[in-house]
Amino acid sequence: MSKFLALVILAMMIIQLIKPLGWPWLKKRRDFWKLAVLALAAISLTAVMGHWH
């Protein structure tokens, strides 16, 4: 799951660099770092949830 999530967010980061997505918090090309923070949090959360089960 975390590999798939990483690939999806990486694809979103590349798209953001080429053409901004236009979401309220992703209006400019330089906002791609916010996706990296989101990816780190999401992958950490899936790793923690995987250790609980």
C-alpha positions in Angstrom: 0.0 0.0 0.0 2.7 2.5 0.9 4.5 1.9 -2.5 1.3 2.6 -4.4 0.7 5.7 -2.3 4.2 6.9 -2.9 3.9 6.4 -6.7 0.5 8.3 -6.7 1.9 11.2 -4.8 5.1 11.3 -6.8 3.0 11.5 -10.0 1.0 14.3 -8.4 4.3 16.1 -7.6 5.5 15.8 -11.2 2.1 17.1 -12.6 2.3 20.0 -10.1 5.7 21.0 -11.4 4.5 20.9 -15.0 1.0 22.4 -14.6 -0.3 23.4 -11.1 -3.3 21.3 -10.0 -5.3 24.4 -9.0 -6.5 23.0 -5.7 -6.8 25.7 -2.9 -3.5 24.8 -1.4 -1.7 24.0 -4.6 -2.0 27.1 -6.8 1.6 27.6 -7.7 4.3 25.3 -9.1 6.6 25.8 -6.1 3.9 24.3 -3.9 4.9 20.8 -4.8 6.8 20.5 -1.5 3.4 20.3 0.2 2.8 17.1 -1.6 6.1 15.7 -0.3 5.0 16.5 3.3 1.7 14.9 2.6 3.5 11.8 1.2 5.7 11.5 4.3 2.8 11.7 6.6 0.6 9.3 4.7 3.4 6.7 4.3 4.3 7.0 8.0 0.6 6.5 8.9 0.3 3.4 6.8 3.6 2.0 8.3 2.3 2.6 11.8 -1.1 1.0 11.0 0.7 -2.0 9.4 2.6 -2.7 12.6 -0.6 -2.6 14.7 -2.3 -5.4 12.8 
